Amino acid sequence: MPAPASAPRRGRPPAFDRDEVLAAATRLFWQHGYEATSVTDLTSAMGIRPGSLYAAFGDKESLFEEVVRRYGRSPVGAFVTVALEEEPTAHDAFARILREAAAVYADPSHPAGCLMISAATNVTPQDAGIQDRLRELRNGNLRTFEERLRRARQDGELPPEADPKALAGYFGTVLQGMSQQARDGATTADLTRIAELALRAWP
């Protein structure tokens, strides 16, 4: 008995795999930054025509925003959030964050450092919104750090005189520095030594 005919598909089938082209765009933005990555660079790396890029993503800025959202959900972008959620103490969470950053930032399977720290350098005034967006994401991480450290102080894990805001800023600064060190060639071993030294500042 012949198989029943399948219902016709509506609309045009996708001409490319969205995850694959986003992965290519992510690597390019991560390696070169937003400003230095042109639409021509993107379409070449993604293997699509400019018209397909604009039809699928809107424009370069919208594509970058999707890249950032995708990065934030990936293992290399979400390890900070995961550590804060999974570790029972603030100390364990920040120790895990710093140690995992040493491994993630220097991992040769992708560009060095953190995309959200390095992608918005040297942005021109007309693209300042990108810089502002990434700054707000980074500042959001600092606020999350501070909230976790305030709870740690309330729970007695930190002494009463500890300054959660300053401590959050300290760990944020260390992470940003580790990202840049990785881009300058630091290895996981190099960054791990920095992470362990930074942890000695825990009150």
N, C-alpha and C positions, 0 to 999 in steps of 0.2 A: 504494500500500500504506500503510495507516495507520501512524503512528508508534506504537511500543510504549508502553504506559502507564508513566509514571514511578512508581517506588516511593514509597509515602507517606512523608512526613517524620515523624520521631519527635520528640515534645516540641513545646513552643510556640515559634514563630518569635520572634526577638528583636523587641521593640517599639521599639527605638531603636538608633542606631549608637553603639557603645561609644566609639569614638575621638572622635566629635563631642561627646558629653556630657562626656567627660573633658577635652576641650579647653575647654569652657565652664567646668567646675569649676576647671581650672587657672588660667584667667584671673581668676576670682573670688577664689580663695585668694591668688594672686599680688598682686592689686590691694589687697585689704583685709586680708589676714592670716587665720590660722586662726580666731582667737577671734571676730573681728568678722563672720565669714561664717556665717550661720545656715543650717539645713537648708531653711528657706523660701526664702532667697536662692538656694541651690543648685538646688532643684527648679525654681524659676522660670527661672533662667538655663539649666538643662539641658533644660528642656521636658519634665520627667517628674514623675510623682506621687511623694509620699514613699514609698509602698509599693514602687514600682519601684526607688527609690534603695536602700532597705534590702535588697530582694531581690537586687539586682545587686552591691552593694558592701559590705553588712553594716551599716555605720553611718558617721557623719561622719568619725571617726578613720580607719577602714579606707579610706574614699574618699580622704582626704588622703594616706595612705601610698601608695596607687596613683598618685595625682597626682605625688607626689615621685619615684617610680620612673620614671614616664613622662617627667617633666621631665629627669631625669638621663640619659636615653637620647636626648633631643632635641638638635638642633644648638645651641640656646641654653643647654642645661644641660650638654652634654658637651664644650664647646670646650676646657676646661682639660685634661681627660684626653687629648683628641686631640692637643693641642699637645705635651704631655709625651711621648706615644708617637711622634709623627712627627718632631719636631725633633732634629737630630743632637747639639746641644749644649744644656747647661742654660741658657746665656744666651739662645740663640735661642728656647728653649721659653718662658722667662719673659717675654721681650720680646713674643712672639706672644700669650701669655695676657693681658698687660696691654693690648696694643693691641686685641685682639679684645673684651676686656671693655668698652673704651670704646665700641665700636660696638654690642655686644649690649645693654649696660645702658641705653643711651639710644635704642634702636631704637623708633620710635613704633608699630610694628606689634603690640607687646605691652606689658603693664605694665612700668614702668621698674624697673631694678635686677635683683637675683637673687632668685628665689623662695625658695631655701633660706636666704638671709641675712635676708630681711624678713618671711617668712610667720609666724614664731613670736614676734612681739613682743606684749607685753601678754597673755600666756597665763595663764589662771586656774590655781590650784593643782590642780584636778581634771583639767586637761589638760596637766599638766607633762610627761607622757610625750612629747608632741609636741615640746615645747621641747628635751627631752633627746635625742630622736631626731635632730633637725636639728643640734643642737650636736655630736653624735657624727659626723655626716656632714661637718660643717665641720672638725672636728678630724682626721678621717680625711684630708681634703685637705691639712691642714698636715703630717701625717706623711708623706704622699706627696711633698710639696714637700721636706721635710727629707731623705728618702731620695735623691731626685734630686740634691740639692745635696751630700750626702755623697759620692755617686759622682763628682760633678764635682770635688770636692776630691781624691779619690783619683786621678782621672785627670789632675790638674794643671791643670784649667780654673780652679779657685779656688786661692788661695794657702793654704799650710798653716795660717795663723792665722785663716782665715775660720771663722765660726761658723754652720754649716748650720741649726741650730735657730732662732737669732735671725733669720737671713736668711729662713727660711721664714715665721716669724711676721710679719716685716716685710711680705713680699709679701701674706700673708693679710690683714693689717690694711689695706693699700692697697686691695685688692680690695673689702673690706667697706666702706671709706670711699667708694670709687667707686660702689658700689651705692646707698648712701644719698644721695650727691650727685646721682645720676641721678633718684632719687625726688623730690629737691628741685628738679629742673628743669635740671640740668646737661646740656649737649649733648654729642654725640660729640666735637666739637672741644675743649670744656672738659676732658673726661675724657682725651682724647689728650694734652693738655699735662701733666696729672697723671701719666699713664703714663710719658711720656718723662722727666719729672723724677725719678720713682721709679727708673727704670732707671739713673740716675747713681749710685745707691748700690751698684751691683754692684762687688764688691771687685776 
